[in-house]
């Protein structure tokens, strides 16, 4: 396999630093009471699975493992509703991630039920950080899928 072009964020001047700054802001939020980093890893992985981004699935699974995530939970992310390995807050984040990732799948993509469950587990700053994280991973998925970035080519 070969990428069509380098990642566009690497080609367009000043794009990568801006995107890295957003990523750093989201990560800092996790350290300051925002959504926990393990939850963000699960959200990144699930959105990437839905979008078929092999590059991001590989990268986020490896990052989650480095962060202490178990194989059992990583293997079950695609079936999180049926797996007993996730707490209620993680389930709310995964449900929100799926809804935001699949905006066109239904008339009310982020229903009040999904929103209210997420808001029950996350205060406003945490919820804002979670939404930014979901939007960011979807952005990266679209860059990587459209240019066919190769899974495993991200440095370990």
SEKE-276312 format. One line per 8 residues: their letters; for each residue x, y, z of N, C-alpha, C. Coordinates in pm, 1 decimal, always signed. Layout:
N
A	X/Y/Z/X/Y/Z/X/Y/Z; ...
END
This chain:
156
XXXXXXXX	+83.2/-118.1/+0.0/+0.0/+0.0/+0.0/+87.8/+124.5/+0.0; +34.0/+226.5/-61.5/+107.5/+351.3/-69.5/+8.0/+467.2/-62.2; +42.9/+569.5/+11.6/-42.3/+688.0/+21.7/-46.6/+759.8/-112.5; -157.3/+823.2/-139.7/-170.8/+900.5/-263.0/-78.1/+1021.6/-262.0; -73.6/+1089.7/-149.3/+14.8/+1203.6/-126.9/+50.7/+1202.5/+21.7; +145.4/+1283.3/+59.8/+171.0/+1300.2/+201.9/+46.1/+1357.7/+266.8; +37.5/+1345.1/+397.4/-76.8/+1400.8/+467.9/-86.1/+1550.0/+436.3; -204.6/+1598.3/+397.4/-219.3/+1739.5/+363.5/-174.4/+1834.5/+474.7
XXXXXXXX	-187.0/+1793.5/+599.1/-143.3/+1878.8/+709.9/+7.8/+1898.0/+709.1; +78.4/+1807.8/+642.6/+223.5/+1820.4/+631.2/+262.6/+1904.6/+509.2; +171.0/+1920.4/+416.5/+200.6/+1991.3/+292.1/+164.5/+2139.4/+302.0; +48.0/+2168.4/+356.5/+0.9/+2306.7/+364.5/+75.3/+2378.7/+477.3; +142.2/+2487.6/+444.7/+219.0/+2559.2/+547.9/+130.9/+2598.5/+667.1; +184.2/+2580.6/+783.7/+121.8/+2619.2/+910.6/+2.5/+2532.8/+952.1; -37.5/+2434.8/+872.0/-151.9/+2351.5/+909.1/-117.9/+2260.0/+1027.2; -5.5/+2190.5/+1020.5/+27.8/+2094.7/+1125.5/+42.8/+2161.6/+1262.5
XXXXXXXX	+113.6/+2272.5/+1273.9/+122.2/+2336.0/+1406.2/-15.1/+2374.9/+1462.4; -104.3/+2420.8/+1377.1/-238.6/+2458.3/+1423.1/-314.5/+2335.7/+1472.4; -305.5/+2226.3/+1398.4/-374.2/+2103.8/+1438.2/-311.1/+2044.3/+1563.7; -180.6/+2051.0/+1573.6/-113.5/+2002.4/+1694.6/-151.8/+2087.2/+1815.5; -169.6/+2216.0/+1795.6/-211.4/+2303.2/+1905.4/-350.5/+2263.2/+1955.5; -440.7/+2230.9/+1863.9/-573.3/+2183.7/+1903.9/-560.5/+2054.1/+1982.2; -481.3/+1960.8/+1932.7/-460.2/+1834.2/+2003.4/-403.3/+1854.7/+2142.5; -310.0/+1946.1/+2154.4/-249.8/+1975.3/+2284.8/-352.6/+2036.7/+2379.6
XXXXXXXX	-438.1/+2123.6/+2327.0/-542.8/+2184.4/+2408.1/-637.8/+2077.9/+2461.4; -675.3/+1984.5/+2377.8/-764.4/+1875.9/+2419.4/-695.5/+1789.5/+2524.6; -569.1/+1754.7/+2502.9/-494.2/+1672.8/+2599.1/-478.3/+1745.1/+2732.0; -453.7/+1875.0/+2727.0/-440.9/+1953.8/+2850.4/-572.6/+1954.4/+2926.3; -682.0/+1961.5/+2854.1/-813.4/+1957.5/+2916.8/-831.1/+1827.0/+2994.5; -782.8/+1716.6/+2937.6/-793.6/+1586.3/+3004.4/-715.8/+1585.7/+3135.7; -605.1/+1656.9/+3138.7/-523.3/+1662.9/+3259.6/-582.3/+1756.7/+3363.9; -669.7/+1846.3/+3321.4/-725.8/+1947.6/+3410.7/-873.9/+1924.6/+3440.2
XXXXXXXX	-914.1/+1800.8/+3451.2/-1051.3/+1770.2/+3488.2/-1145.8/+1745.6/+3372.8; -1096.2/+1752.9/+3251.0/-1179.7/+1724.6/+3134.5/-1200.4/+1574.9/+3119.2; -1246.7/+1532.4/+3003.6/-1264.4/+1388.2/+2983.1/-1130.3/+1317.8/+3004.1; -1128.9/+1207.3/+3077.3/-1002.2/+1136.9/+3102.0/-937.4/+1090.0/+2971.7; -806.1/+1088.5/+2970.4/-732.5/+1045.5/+2850.9/-774.4/+906.2/+2803.7; -795.1/+808.6/+2894.0/-841.4/+677.9/+2844.6/-974.2/+686.8/+2769.7; -1063.1/+773.2/+2813.9/-1190.8/+792.1/+2743.7/-1166.9/+852.7/+2606.6; -1077.8/+950.8/+2599.0/-1046.8/+1011.0/+2469.2/-989.2/+906.4/+2373.8
XXXXXXXX	-902.3/+819.6/+2423.4/-847.8/+713.0/+2337.7/-960.2/+625.4/+2282.6; -1056.7/+589.7/+2367.1/-1168.3/+506.5/+2321.3/-1250.4/+578.7/+2214.8; -1275.3/+707.7/+2236.9/-1352.0/+788.2/+2141.2/-1278.0/+798.7/+2008.5; -1147.9/+824.8/+2014.8/-1069.0/+834.0/+1891.5/-1073.2/+701.6/+1815.0; -1060.4/+593.3/+1886.8/-1061.2/+461.7/+1823.1/-1197.2/+431.8/+1760.3; -1304.9/+459.2/+1833.8/-1437.9/+427.1/+1781.2/-1472.1/+510.8/+1657.9; -1446.5/+639.4/+1661.2/-1474.6/+723.7/+1544.2/-1392.2/+676.2/+1424.9; -1268.1/+640.0/+1449.6/-1180.9/+593.3/+1341.0/-1228.9/+461.3/+1283.6
XXXXXXXX	-1283.2/+373.3/+1368.4/-1341.1/+248.6/+1318.3/-1459.3/+277.9/+1227.2; -1548.2/+365.4/+1272.5/-1666.9/+399.4/+1193.7/-1626.6/+457.7/+1058.5; -1526.2/+543.8/+1058.9/-1482.8/+610.0/+935.7/-1391.9/+524.2/+848.9; -1355.5/+407.8/+895.2/-1270.1/+319.3/+816.3/-1130.0/+373.1/+799.3; -1080.3/+445.2/+899.0/-945.7/+502.5/+891.2/-845.9/+405.7/+955.4; -787.2/+319.8/+875.2/-694.3/+219.5/+928.3/-572.9/+284.3/+993.0; -527.3/+395.5/+937.9/-413.7/+467.9/+994.7/-445.1/+507.9/+1139.6; -561.8/+569.2/+1160.8/-598.7/+616.4/+1294.3/-637.5/+502.6/+1388.0
XXXXXXXX	-702.0/+398.6/+1336.3/-733.2/+283.3/+1420.7/-603.9/+226.1/+1476.8; -506.7/+206.2/+1391.2/-377.0/+153.4/+1433.7/-309.9/+247.6/+1533.8; -302.5/+374.4/+1500.1/-233.1/+470.5/+1585.1/-300.7/+484.7/+1721.3; -432.5/+498.4/+1723.0/-501.2/+521.2/+1850.4/-505.5/+395.6/+1936.7; -511.7/+279.7/+1875.8/-503.6/+156.5/+1955.5/-366.0/+145.8/+2021.4; -261.0/+178.4/+1946.0/-125.6/+173.5/+2004.1/-107.3/+278.9/+2112.1; -158.4/+399.6/+2089.8/-148.1/+504.7/+2191.8/-224.9/+466.0/+2318.1; -341.0/+406.1/+2300.1/-419.5/+362.4/+2415.8/-345.1/+254.6/+2493.8
XXXXXXXX	-284.5/+161.2/+2423.7/-205.0/+56.1/+2489.8/-90.9/+118.3/+2569.3; -21.5/+214.0/+2509.9/+87.4/+282.2/+2581.4/+35.4/+353.1/+2704.6; -87.9/+398.7/+2699.9/-150.6/+467.4/+2812.5/-207.4/+372.8/+2916.3; -190.3/+243.1/+2894.7/-235.0/+144.8/+2993.3/-365.9/+75.6/+2962.0; -423.1/+102.2/+2845.4/-549.5/+38.8/+2809.9/-530.0/-110.9/+2789.4; -631.7/-189.6/+2824.7/-623.7/-335.2/+2811.5/-666.2/-379.9/+2672.5; -612.0/-492.8/+2630.7/-653.6/-552.5/+2503.2/-802.6/-582.5/+2505.3; -851.3/-630.3/+2616.7/-992.2/-668.4/+2627.3/-1083.3/-550.7/+2590.3
XXXXXXXX	-1054.9/-435.0/+2644.8/-1137.6/-318.2/+2614.9/-1115.5/-268.1/+2472.4; -991.3/-269.1/+2425.5/-964.7/-225.0/+2288.6/-1036.0/-314.0/+2187.4; -1032.8/-445.1/+2210.7/-1098.3/-537.9/+2118.7/-1249.5/-519.9/+2119.5; -1303.9/-470.3/+2229.9/-1449.1/-459.7/+2244.9/-1505.9/-323.9/+2206.6; -1423.3/-227.0/+2173.0/-1473.4/-92.0/+2144.5/-1578.4/-93.4/+2034.1; -1560.1/-171.5/+1931.5/-1656.5/-174.1/+1820.2/-1792.5/-228.3/+1864.4; -1794.6/-303.6/+1973.4/-1919.0/-361.1/+2025.3/-1942.9/-313.8/+2168.9; -1913.0/-188.9/+2197.5/-1917.0/-137.5/+2334.2/-2053.5/-150.1/+2399.2
XXXXXXXX	-2160.4/-144.0/+2322.4/-2294.7/-155.0/+2381.0/-2319.1/-293.1/+2441.6; -2259.1/-393.9/+2382.3/-2280.4/-531.8/+2427.9/-2171.8/-581.4/+2522.6; -2068.9/-502.2/+2544.4/-1955.8/-545.4/+2627.2/-1965.8/-482.8/+2766.7; -1934.4/-559.7/+2870.5/-1946.5/-508.7/+3007.7/-1825.2/-430.6/+3056.6; -1733.3/-397.6/+2969.9/-1603.1/-344.5/+3011.6/-1597.1/-192.6/+3024.1; -1706.9/-123.0/+2998.2/-1705.9/+22.2/+2994.5/-1801.4/+79.1/+3098.8; -1757.7/+186.7/+3164.5/-1844.9/+248.8/+3264.9/-1946.0/+341.4/+3196.1; -2038.7/+394.9/+3273.9/-2146.0/+476.1/+3216.6/-2094.2/+602.9/+3148.1
XXXXXXXX	-1993.7/+666.6/+3205.7/-1938.3/+787.8/+3144.1/-1871.5/+754.8/+3010.3; -1798.4/+644.6/+3004.4/-1735.6/+603.1/+2877.5/-1842.1/+570.1/+2773.7; -1948.4/+503.8/+2816.5/-2057.4/+470.6/+2724.8/-2122.6/+598.1/+2669.0; -2141.0/+696.8/+2755.5/-2199.3/+823.4/+2710.2/-2107.2/+890.6/+2608.6; -1977.0/+887.9/+2633.8/-1880.4/+947.9/+2540.6/-1878.2/+872.1/+2408.4; -1882.2/+739.7/+2413.6/-1882.6/+660.1/+2290.7/-2011.4/+682.2/+2211.0; -2123.0/+693.5/+2279.7/-2249.7/+719.9/+2211.8/-2247.0/+856.6/+2144.0; -2194.8/+956.3/+2214.4/-2182.7/+1090.1/+2155.3/-2087.5/+1087.9/+2036.0
XXXXXXXX	-1977.7/+1016.0/+2049.1/-1881.1/+1005.8/+1938.6/-1945.6/+943.2/+1815.7; -2022.9/+838.4/+1835.1/-2090.0/+775.0/+1721.5/-2190.3/+870.0/+1657.0; -2267.1/+940.3/+1740.3/-2368.5/+1032.0/+1686.9/-2303.9/+1144.5/+1606.2; -2199.4/+1204.1/+1660.4/-2133.3/+1314.8/+1590.3/-2062.1/+1266.4/+1464.9; -2008.8/+1145.5/+1469.6/-1939.4/+1089.2/+1353.4/-2038.1/+1054.4/+1242.1; -2157.8/+1014.5/+1279.5/-2258.7/+973.0/+1181.4/-2368.4/+1077.6/+1166.3; -2332.7/+1200.3/+1144.7/-2430.7/+1309.3/+1139.5/-2541.6/+1287.5/+1036.9; -2512.0/+1225.9/+927.6/-2609.0/+1212.9/+819.5/-2695.4/+1087.3/+830.1
XXXXXXXX	-2677.1/+1006.9/+933.4/-2749.6/+880.0/+942.2/-2893.8/+893.5/+990.5; -2929.0/+1007.2/+1051.2/-3065.8/+1024.9/+1100.1/-3099.5/+1173.4/+1104.6; -3229.5/+1202.3/+1112.5/-3275.2/+1341.5/+1111.4/-3224.5/+1419.7/+1232.0; -3219.0/+1358.0/+1346.7/-3171.7/+1423.6/+1470.0/-3047.8/+1347.6/+1517.1; -2933.4/+1375.3/+1454.7/-2815.1/+1292.2/+1478.9/-2767.6/+1290.8/+1623.9; -2772.7/+1404.1/+1691.5/-2734.0/+1409.1/+1832.4/-2862.1/+1438.3/+1909.7; -2933.0/+1331.4/+1939.2/-3063.3/+1344.6/+2004.5/-3048.1/+1400.0/+2146.3; -3159.7/+1447.4/+2200.0/-3158.9/+1494.8/+2338.7/-3118.5/+1382.6/+2433.9
XXXXXXXX	-3159.5/+1261.5/+2403.7/-3124.1/+1147.0/+2488.7/-2971.9/+1127.9/+2494.0; -2908.6/+1130.9/+2378.8/-2762.5/+1115.8/+2373.4/-2695.3/+1233.9/+2441.6; -2741.0/+1353.9/+2410.0/-2681.9/+1475.3/+2467.9/-2697.8/+1476.2/+2620.5; -2818.4/+1450.3/+2667.5/-2844.9/+1455.7/+2811.4/-2763.7/+1351.5/+2888.0; -2744.9/+1235.5/+2830.0/-2663.9/+1132.8/+2896.7/-2518.0/+1177.6/+2905.6; -2467.9/+1236.6/+2798.9/-2330.3/+1287.4/+2803.6/-2319.8/+1401.0/+2905.0; -2417.6/+1491.1/+2906.2/-2415.7/+1604.4/+2999.5/-2430.4/+1559.2/+3144.1; -2488.1/+1443.0/+3165.4/-2500.6/+1387.5/+3301.4/-2364.4/+1346.8/+3357.0
XXXXXXXX	-2272.4/+1311.0/+3268.0/-2140.9/+1261.0/+3309.7/-2029.5/+1364.2/+3295.8; -2051.0/+1466.6/+3215.3/-1945.9/+1564.4/+3187.8/-2000.2/+1704.7/+3209.1; -1925.1/+1787.0/+3281.9/-1965.5/+1926.5/+3297.7/-1941.8/+1998.9/+3164.5; -1981.2/+2123.9/+3157.9/-1975.4/+2196.1/+3030.6/-1834.5/+2203.1/+2970.6; -1729.2/+2238.7/+3048.9/-1594.5/+2240.0/+2989.1/-1549.4/+2101.8/+2940.8; -1583.8/+1998.5/+3015.8/-1546.5/+1862.1/+2974.4/-1622.0/+1819.5/+2849.8; -1749.5/+1855.6/+2845.4/-1830.7/+1822.8/+2728.4/-1779.2/+1897.2/+2605.3; -1740.1/+2022.2/+2624.0/-1683.5/+2099.7/+2512.9/-1554.6/+2034.7/+2462.9
XXXXXXXX	-1469.0/+1992.4/+2555.2/-1343.8/+1925.9/+2516.5/-1372.3/+1794.1/+2445.2; -1471.9/+1721.1/+2491.9/-1508.8/+1594.4/+2428.4/-1557.2/+1618.2/+2285.4; -1638.4/+1719.4/+2265.1/-1687.6/+1751.2/+2131.1/-1571.7/+1792.7/+2040.5; -1480.8/+1874.2/+2092.1/-1362.5/+1911.8/+2012.8/-1281.0/+1788.0/+1976.1; -1265.3/+1695.7/+2070.4/-1188.6/+1572.7/+2043.8/-1254.9/+1490.3/+1934.0; -1385.1/+1477.9/+1940.6/-1458.7/+1400.9/+1839.7/-1447.2/+1468.2/+1702.5; -1463.4/+1599.6/+1700.8/-1449.7/+1672.8/+1573.5/-1308.8/+1659.2/+1517.6; -1209.0/+1667.3/+1605.3/-1069.9/+1658.3/+1560.3/-1038.6/+1522.1/+1500.5
XXXXXXXX	-1082.0/+1415.1/+1566.6/-1050.5/+1282.8/+1512.3/-1123.1/+1260.4/+1379.9; -1244.8/+1312.3/+1368.2/-1315.1/+1301.6/+1240.1/-1242.5/+1378.8/+1131.0; -1187.8/+1494.4/+1164.2/-1108.0/+1571.6/+1069.6/-989.0/+1489.5/+1022.4; -912.9/+1434.3/+1118.1/-795.0/+1353.2/+1084.0/-834.4/+1230.7/+1001.6; -946.1/+1166.9/+1037.8/-991.7/+1050.4/+961.3/-1015.1/+1087.6/+815.5; -1074.8/+1202.0/+793.3/-1104.6/+1243.2/+656.1/-978.1/+1274.6/+576.7; -880.9/+1335.5/+642.6/-752.2/+1357.5/+575.5/-687.3/+1224.6/+538.8; -681.9/+1134.5/+633.7/-609.6/+1009.2/+614.3/-679.9/+913.0/+518.5
XXXXXXXX	-811.6/+904.5/+527.1/-884.7/+814.4/+436.9/-877.5/+864.4/+293.0; -898.3/+993.8/+272.7/-900.1/+1046.5/+135.3/-764.5/+1035.3/+66.6; -657.6/+1041.2/+144.1/-523.4/+1033.8/+84.9/-460.4/+895.4/+102.6; -537.8/+803.4/+161.3/-495.3/+662.9/+180.8/-363.4/+652.3/+259.4; -358.8/+722.3/+371.1/-239.8/+708.7/+457.2/-232.0/+565.3/+506.3; -113.0/+512.1/+513.9/-89.9/+369.0/+538.9/-84.2/+341.2/+688.9; -165.6/+247.1/+732.7/-163.8/+203.9/+872.7/-23.8/+153.8/+909.0; +19.4/+188.5/+1028.4/+149.5/+142.7/+1075.2/+262.6/+234.9/+1040.5
XXXX	+235.0/+339.0/+963.4/+344.1/+428.4/+923.3/+366.5/+539.8/+1024.6; +280.1/+549.6/+1128.3/+299.0/+646.2/+1235.6/+409.4/+595.8/+1326.3; +502.4/+681.1/+1367.4/+613.4/+634.3/+1454.0/+560.9/+576.6/+1585.2; +626.1/+470.0/+1629.2/+586.1/+406.1/+1756.6/+621.8/+489.0/+1873.4
END
